[in-house]
């Protein structure tokens, strides 16, 4: 299992911009599905996840 996690971390680091973009899309979809009721919480969660995956995208 450790080798799998190391490979996953390497891929996330290598493709940080694409991962951040995917997280943004997922957050937007979640926001849309909840009717915008939880937008702040979703944005906060996306920002936290992006910060843990390389550079992160804190400039929303």
C-alpha positions in Angstrom: 0.0 0.0 0.0 2.9 2.4 0.7 4.2 2.1 -2.8 0.8 3.0 -4.2 0.6 6.1 -2.0 4.0 7.2 -3.0 3.1 6.8 -6.7 -0.1 8.7 -6.1 1.8 11.6 -4.4 4.3 11.7 -7.3 1.5 12.0 -9.8 -0.3 14.7 -7.8 2.9 16.7 -7.6 3.6 16.2 -11.3 0.1 17.3 -12.4 -0.7 19.8 -9.7 -2.4 22.3 -12.0 -4.7 19.6 -13.4 -5.5 18.3 -10.0 -6.3 21.8 -8.8 -8.5 22.4 -11.8 -10.3 19.1 -11.2 -10.9 20.0 -7.6 -12.3 23.4 -8.7 -14.7 21.6 -11.0 -15.8 19.2 -8.3 -16.4 22.0 -5.9 -18.4 23.9 -8.5 -20.5 20.8 -9.2 -21.1 20.3 -5.4 -22.1 24.0 -5.1 -24.5 23.7 -8.0 -26.1 20.5 -6.6 -26.6 22.1 -3.2 -28.2 25.2 -4.8 -25.4 27.4 -3.5 -26.4 26.8 0.1 -22.9 25.6 1.2 -20.7 27.6 -1.2 -18.4 29.0 1.5 -17.8 25.6 3.1 -17.2 23.9 -0.3 -14.7 26.6 -1.3 -13.0 26.2 2.1 -12.7 22.5 1.6 -11.5 22.8 -2.0 -8.8 25.3 -0.8 -7.7 23.0 2.0 -7.4 20.1 -0.4 -5.5 22.1 -2.9 -3.1 23.3 -0.3 -2.3 19.7 0.6 -1.6 18.8 -3.1 1.4 20.8 -4.0 1.2 24.5 -4.7 -2.5 24.7 -4.2 -4.7 27.4 -5.7 -5.3 29.9 -2.9 -6.0 32.8 -5.2 -9.7 32.2 -5.8 
